[in-house]
Amino acid sequence: MAQPLKTEYLMFCPSCVEYTLLHDFDPKVGRFRGEYSLLHNAFTESDELLCRFLLAHTGHLVRLTPNRTDDYGRILRTARRFAEADIDKYVEASLAQKQAAEQEKRGDHNLGKLQLAILIQYLEQEQEEVRRTPAHSASEHQVLLGQELGLRRSIAIARRLVTHFERTYGP
Ligand SMILES: [Zn+2]
């Protein structure tokens, strides 16, 4: 079955005969996809242009207009597109922001991996020390064995976390 077509919107000010494209509403992030840049083949993915449009038309009776209506087509043909010359720049800024956020996430992931590597090293040293500690009695021997087992488990868990990190975010 074909997916139902998404409703797209524009915001229109009849007094100024100006509009801004909102495209479809994404309920997952709770906002419209925003204006579209042909140059970047991407949407602004932000409310900034809509907010600026509303501010520029303070006190005017603007209206939200859905596509597949006569009104929508007529507005696109006859009205002026708000901040048309700046749309590419807005999309570019939004793409740069997205990239920076991804880089930050990647940085966090590398830091997490580094911390785990240090932790594993500490645990291995600790394990080695326990192994070298001489036992003076059978009960001491039991205690040391228990400690070593605990450390071995901790190392295994930390290694599993590293694998999980790499599977999730890549090596
Ligand atoms: Zn206006």
Residues whose N, C-alpha, C, O or C-beta is under 5 A from the ligand:
A	BS01	ZN	C13 S15 C16 H57 H60
